[in-house]
Amino acid sequence: MPRNNTSGTTGIYWHRGAAKWQVRVAGKYYGTFADLEAAKFLAEHHQRIAEADELSKIAQALYPKAA
């Protein structure tokens, strides 16, 4: 996590123009939130989904289905 991260959570950034927390996980934008806790919940949820997708891709590469 960068030293200048003020949210304490990866994927959450302060958007100066909107004066809200912005959520971006795995290159996808999920919106802006006035409430940091709501932004953290959403970021953590989508981070788990991104990790599960990555694990699924790895498993498919290691164990391809028999044709």
N, C-alpha and C positions, 0 to 999 in steps of 0.2 A: 504494500500500500504506500503511495507517495507520502512524503513528509508533510506536504501541504493539504492533505485530505482533512477537511473539517467535519465531515459527517461521521467518520469512524467506521464506515462501511464501504466496501468496494462497490463501485457502480453507482454511487450517489454523489452528485455534484451540485454546488450552489449555482443557480442561474441568476446572475446579477440583474439582467433586464427584466425578468419576471418576478424577481425576489422570492423565488421558490426553489425547492429541491428538485433536481432533475434526475430521473432514473434511466440508466443505460447499461444493459447487461449483454455481453457477448455481441457487441456491435448493434444491438437493437434498442431503439428508443421506446420507453414505456410511459412517458408523460412527466408532468411537473406536479409537485405536491407542496402545499403550505405546511403540512404536518410531517416532520422528520420521521416519526414512528411509522406512519403509513407508507412512506417511501422506503424505509428499511424493510418492512414486511414484504412489499412487492419485489424489491431487489433480491431478497433472500429466496423468495419463492421462485423467481425466474432463474436465479443462479442454480438452484437445485435441478430445475428442468434442463438447463443447459448442460450440467454435469451428467445427468442421466442420458441425454442424447449422445454425448461424447462417449460414454461407456458403452452404449448400444452400438455405436459405429465400430469401436474397438472389438467388441465381442463378435460382430458380424465379420470383421476382417480375420479374426483368429479362428472362427468356427463357421465357415461358409456352409450354407445349406447344400445338401447333396442334390444334384440335378437328376 
